[in-house]
Amino acid sequence: MTGGTVMITYSLEQKGYQTLAEAINTFSGITQIDTAFYTLDGQLLKNGSIFQKPEEVQHSLSGYSDEIFSIFPVTMNYKLWGLVICNSVNVSQQRISLSRNYLENIIGQIFESDSDVKIVVWDALGSEGLSAIRNFDTYLRNETSKKISSAPIESMPAIDGHERSHSTSLNDDTSGNIYHSLQACLNYIKNNIDQTISLDEVAQHVFLSPSYLSRIFKKTMHVNFIDYINNQKIAIAGEQLCLTESPVSHIAKQIGFAQTSYFTKIFKQHTGLTPSEFRQRNASIQKIVTIHRDLTWNDSDSVYDISKQYFQDHDISYYSQPVNGFPYINSIAGLADSSGQRGWIFTVDCKQPNASSMLVPIKGKSVIQWIYTEYPGD
């Protein structure tokens, strides 16, 4: 067991984590309060399972909000060790408060053989307490943002393979903060793509000033914030228009456009067609695989590089063959070219390039779509 000046990072054996995960899950079942436990060494215990990878933790916590959850700080020997997160929707504050002793007992039982360990579960922080903490964190981050924003744009740190300047005015900690802020930004956009999304709203969510978020977003993604969101929305709309019979007005609302007329205007700006014209022209489309940009994309990658990696990461079968010296993808997810009548084409930001996917760079692009459709007749 190792201690620090602020918090303790106590790592259980895997068996101990599993026992604790099962205990938390039993608590959830008995009380009917959805509950998870997060330790400060990066373990999330939820539904009887252990999540360790950051992407797994992020996925498991997606949708959590401090306005509907109560959080119990857990200390070990009076140093912060973890957080118990309870869903407080339709749960009285009295029931939440009464849960504290039970939680303290089940967590303490994991360490009952170690007399040197004292576990305390403190009173839950509700929405007001969490909001106060977030506000304080916002003040600190805004001060940091002001200092960073005064640095030359050329000194922006590298993020997942993006070019790093020779300047050393920004350290690795800053680079990590930027990465996590942008990742939170992209997650927020993804989870709220059915809503109207503003720069101010997302900036507030990731605790950055709007101007600074806009700046690092453009620097890293090579596309501005609004264009990125609209590219995502139009790609989703195109998929819905081709593969469903939903009315245009319904699709518009699904992606956060209150007015169908404004959706039609934006859609035509991106595709050159109105939604109805797009649906009619693409009636033969059978399947669409959409790849939304994330922070794993490198500026030097091609559409082929990104697509191949996406298929591998998502266990999607694909085959390619060389055509004129370049790889040509002729089968995805079991759908293959059919005697020159049907096959796969790809679009980038809803536009079809006239080159091999190996030759089309993704720098400054937002979304790739692979489309299985009829080839135009001679």
C-alpha positions in Angstrom: 0.0 0.0 0.0 1.4 3.4 -1.0 0.3 6.8 0.2 0.5 10.2 -1.2 0.1 13.7 0.2 -3.4 14.1 -1.3 -4.8 10.8 -2.2 -4.1 7.1 -1.8 -3.7 4.7 -4.7 -4.3 1.3 -3.3 -4.4 -1.5 -5.9 -6.3 -4.6 -4.9 -5.5 -8.0 -6.3 -7.8 -8.9 -9.3 -9.8 -11.3 -7.0 -10.4 -8.4 -4.6 -11.7 -6.1 -7.4 -14.0 -8.9 -8.6 -15.3 -9.5 -5.1 -15.9 -5.7 -4.7 -17.6 -5.5 -8.1 -20.0 -8.4 -7.2 -20.7 -6.7 -3.8 -21.6 -3.4 -5.5 -23.8 -5.3 -8.0 -25.6 -7.1 -5.1 -26.2 -3.7 -3.5 -27.7 -2.5 -6.8 -30.0 -5.5 -6.9 -31.2 -5.2 -3.4 -31.7 -1.5 -3.3 -32.7 -1.1 -7.0 -30.3 1.9 -7.1 -28.0 1.7 -10.1 -24.6 1.9 -8.6 -20.9 1.9 -9.8 -17.6 2.2 -8.0 -14.6 4.1 -9.4 -11.2 3.8 -7.8 -8.5 6.4 -8.2 -6.2 3.8 -9.7 -8.5 3.7 -12.7 -10.8 0.8 -12.1 -14.5 1.0 -12.7 -16.7 -1.6 -11.1 -20.2 -1.8 -12.6 -22.8 -4.5 -13.2 -20.5 -7.1 -11.6 -17.7 -6.4 -14.1 -14.3 -4.6 -14.0 -13.5 -2.0 -16.6 -9.8 -0.9 -16.8 -9.1 0.5 -20.2 -9.9 4.3 -20.5 -12.2 3.7 -23.5 -14.1 1.0 -21.6 -14.6 3.3 -18.6 -15.7 6.1 -20.8 -18.2 3.9 -22.6 -19.6 2.5 -19.4 -20.1 6.0 -17.9 -21.6 7.5 -21.1 -24.8 9.3 -20.2 -24.0 9.8 -16.6 -24.8 13.3 -15.3 -24.1 15.0 -12.0 -27.7 16.2 -12.0 -29.1 12.7 -11.7 -26.4 11.0 -9.7 -25.2 11.2 -6.1 -21.5 10.5 -5.4 -20.1 9.1 -2.1 -16.4 9.8 -1.6 -14.6 6.8 -0.2 -11.5 7.2 1.9 -8.9 4.7 2.9 -7.0 5.7 6.1 -8.5 9.2 5.6 -7.1 9.6 2.1 -9.4 9.7 -1.0 -9.4 6.2 -2.6 -12.6 6.1 -4.8 -16.1 7.2 -5.6 -19.4 5.4 -5.3 -21.8 6.6 -8.0 -25.5 6.1 -7.4 -28.3 6.9 -9.9 -30.6 9.2 -7.9 -33.4 9.3 -10.5 -36.7 8.5 -8.7 -34.8 7.8 -5.5 -35.5 9.9 -2.4 -32.6 11.7 -0.7 -33.4 9.7 2.4 -32.8 6.4 0.6 -29.5 7.7 -0.8 -28.4 8.8 2.7 -29.4 5.5 4.3 -27.2 3.7 1.7 -24.0 5.1 3.1 -23.6 2.7 6.1 -24.4 -0.3 3.9 -21.9 0.7 1.3 -19.3 1.3 4.0 -19.9 -2.2 5.4 -19.6 -4.0 2.1 -16.5 -2.2 1.0 -14.9 -2.5 4.4 -15.5 -6.3 4.3 -13.0 -6.6 1.5 -10.3 -5.3 3.8 -11.4 -6.9 7.1 -8.3 -9.1 7.1 -6.1 -6.0 7.1 -6.4 -4.3 10.5 -4.3 -1.3 9.2 -6.9 -0.3 6.7 -9.8 1.9 7.7 -12.6 2.5 5.1 -15.0 5.4 5.4 -17.8 6.2 3.0 -18.7 9.9 3.4 -22.0 11.6 2.9 -23.1 11.8 -0.7 -22.5 14.8 -2.8 -25.7 15.7 -4.7 -26.1 17.9 -7.7 -25.5 21.2 -5.8 -22.2 19.9 -4.3 -21.0 18.5 -7.6 -21.9 21.7 -9.4 -19.9 23.7 -6.9 -16.8 21.5 -7.5 -17.3 21.8 -11.3 -17.5 25.6 -11.0 -14.3 25.7 -9.0 -12.6 23.4 -11.6 -13.9 25.7 -14.3 -12.2 28.7 -12.7 -8.9 26.8 -12.5 -9.1 25.6 -16.1 -10.0 29.0 -17.4 -6.9 30.5 -15.8 -4.8 27.7 -17.4 -6.6 28.3 -20.7 -5.7 32.0 -20.6 -2.0 31.2 -20.0 -2.0 28.6 -22.8 -3.9 30.8 -25.2 -1.2 33.4 -25.0 1.3 31.0 -26.4 2.0 31.1 -30.1 -0.2 28.6 -32.1 3.0 27.0 -33.5 3.8 25.7 -30.0 0.6 23.7 -29.7 1.6 20.2 -28.5 1.3 17.0 -30.6 -1.8 15.0 -30.2 -1.9 11.3 -31.3 0.7 11.7 -34.0 -0.1 15.3 -35.1 2.9 17.4 -35.8 4.8 18.9 -32.8 6.7 22.1 -33.1 10.2 22.3 -31.8 9.0 24.8 -29.2 9.0 23.5 -25.7 6.8 26.2 -24.1 4.1 23.6 -23.5 4.8 20.5 -21.5 3.5 17.0 -21.8 0.9 17.5 -19.1 -0.7 20.3 -21.2 -0.7 18.0 -24.2 -2.6 15.4 -22.2 -5.1 17.9 -21.0 -5.7 19.0 -24.5 -6.2 15.5 -25.7 -8.7 14.7 -22.9 -10.6 17.9 -23.5 -10.9 17.2 -27.2 -11.9 13.6 -26.5 -14.6 14.8 -24.1 -15.7 17.3 -26.8 -16.0 14.6 -29.5 -17.9 12.3 -27.1 -20.3 15.1 -26.2 -21.0 15.8 -29.9 -21.5 12.1 -30.6 -23.9 11.6 -27.6 -25.9 14.8 -28.4 -25.9 14.7 -32.2 -29.7 14.6 -32.1 -29.7 18.1 -30.5 -28.7 21.6 -31.6 -25.0 21.8 -30.5 -23.3 25.1 -30.0 -19.6 25.9 -29.3 -20.5 27.7 -26.1 -22.4 24.7 -24.8 -19.6 22.2 -25.6 -17.0 24.6 -24.2 -18.8 24.8 -20.9 -19.1 21.0 -20.8 -15.3 20.5 -21.2 -14.4 23.5 -18.9 -12.7 25.6 -21.6 -13.4 29.0 -23.0 -15.2 28.9 -26.4 -12.4 30.7 -28.2 -9.7 28.3 -26.8 -11.8 25.2 -27.7 -12.4 26.5 -31.2 -8.6 27.2 -31.6 -7.4 23.8 -30.5 -10.2 22.0 -32.3 -9.2 23.6 -35.6 -5.5 23.2 -34.9 -5.9 19.4 -34.2 -8.7 18.4 -36.6 -8.0 20.8 -39.4 -11.7 21.5 -39.7 -13.7 24.1 -37.8 -16.1 23.2 -35.1 -19.4 23.9 -36.9 -18.3 22.2 -40.1 -17.3 19.1 -38.2 -20.7 18.9 -36.5 -22.6 19.5 -39.8 -20.6 16.9 -41.6 -21.5 14.4 -39.0 -25.2 15.3 -39.1 -25.5 15.3 -42.9 -23.8 11.9 -43.1 -26.3 10.5 -40.6 -29.1 12.1 -42.5 -27.9 10.6 -45.8 -27.9 7.2 -44.3 -31.4 7.6 -42.9 -32.7 8.9 -46.3 -31.3 5.9 -48.1 -32.0 3.1 -45.7 -35.4 4.1 -44.2 -38.7 5.6 -45.3 -38.7 8.2 -42.5 -40.1 11.6 -43.6 -37.6 14.3 -44.2 -39.0 16.3 -41.4 -38.5 13.4 -38.9 -34.9 12.9 -40.0 -34.3 16.6 -39.6 -35.5 16.5 -36.0 -33.4 13.3 -35.3 -30.2 15.2 -36.0 -31.2 18.4 -34.1 -32.7 20.6 -36.8 -35.9 22.2 -35.6 -36.8 23.6 -39.0 -36.9 21.3 -42.0 -36.3 24.2 -44.4 -32.9 25.0 -42.7 -32.0 21.3 -42.7 -32.7 21.2 -46.4 -30.5 24.2 -47.0 -27.5 22.8 -45.1 -28.0 19.3 -46.7 -28.0 20.8 -50.2 -24.8 22.8 -49.3 -23.1 19.6 -48.5 -24.4 17.2 -51.1 -25.6 19.5 -54.0 -29.1 17.9 -53.7 -32.2 18.4 -51.6 -33.0 15.5 -49.2 -35.8 14.3 -51.5 -33.6 14.4 -54.6 -30.8 12.6 -52.6 -33.3 9.8 -51.6 -34.6 9.4 -55.1 -31.1 9.3 -56.7 -29.8 6.8 -54.1 -32.7 4.4 -53.9 -30.5 1.4 -54.9 -28.2 1.7 -51.9 -28.4 -1.4 -49.7 -25.9 -0.7 -46.9 -23.8 2.1 -45.6 -20.8 1.9 -43.2 -20.1 5.2 -41.6 -16.7 6.1 -40.0 -16.8 9.2 -37.9 -13.6 11.0 -37.3 -11.9 10.6 -33.9 -8.5 11.5 -32.4 -6.9 8.3 -33.7 -6.9 9.7 -37.3 -3.4 10.9 -38.4 -2.9 13.6 -41.0 -0.7 11.3 -43.0 -3.4 8.6 -43.2 -5.5 7.9 -46.3 -9.1 6.9 -46.5 -7.9 3.3 -47.1 -5.7 3.4 -44.0 -8.5 4.7 -41.7 -11.1 2.3 -43.2 -8.9 -0.8 -42.9 -8.2 0.0 -39.3 -11.8 0.7 -38.5 -12.9 -2.7 -40.1 -10.3 -4.5 -38.0 -11.2 -2.7 -34.8 -14.9 -3.4 -35.2 -14.5 -7.1 -36.4 -15.9 -6.2 -39.9 -14.8 -8.6 -42.5 -13.4 -7.0 -45.7 -11.4 -8.0 -48.8 -9.4 -6.0 -51.2 -7.5 -6.7 -54.4 -5.0 -4.6 -56.4 -6.4 -2.6 -59.3 -4.0 -0.5 -61.4 -1.5 -0.8 -58.6 -3.8 0.3 -55.8 -5.9 -1.6 -53.3 -9.6 -1.8 -54.2 -12.1 -2.9 -51.5 -14.5 -5.2 -53.1 -16.2 -6.8 -50.1 -17.3 -5.5 -46.7 -19.3 -7.4 -44.1 -20.1 -10.2 -46.5 -21.4 -7.9 -49.3 -19.2 -8.3 -52.4 -19.1 -6.9 -55.9 -21.6 -8.6 -58.1 -20.7 -9.1 -61.8 -20.0 -5.4 -62.2 -23.6 -4.5 -61.3 -23.3 -3.8 -57.6 -20.3 -2.9 -55.5 -18.7 -0.5 -52.9 -18.0 3.1 -53.4 -16.9 5.6 -50.8 -17.6 9.2 -49.9 -15.6 11.7 -47.8 -17.7 14.4 -46.1 -20.6 13.3 -48.3 -18.7 13.8 -51.6 -17.4 11.0 -53.8 -13.7 11.4 -54.8 -12.5 10.4 -58.2 -9.4 8.6 -56.9 -8.4 5.4 -55.2 -9.1 5.3 -51.4 -5.3 4.9 -51.0 -4.7 8.3 -52.6 -7.4 10.3 -50.8 -5.9 12.0 -47.6 -8.1 12.5 -44.6 -6.5 15.6 -43.3 -9.3 18.2 -42.6 -12.0 15.6 -43.2 -14.8 14.6 -40.8 -16.5 11.4 -41.9 -16.0 8.5 -44.4 -18.9 6.4 -45.7 -18.6 3.1 -47.6 -21.8 2.6 -49.7 -23.0 -0.7 -51.3 -25.0 0.2 -54.3 -25.8 -0.4 -58.0 -23.2 0.9 -60.4 -24.6 3.4 -63.0 -25.4 1.9 -66.3 -23.5 2.6 -69.5 
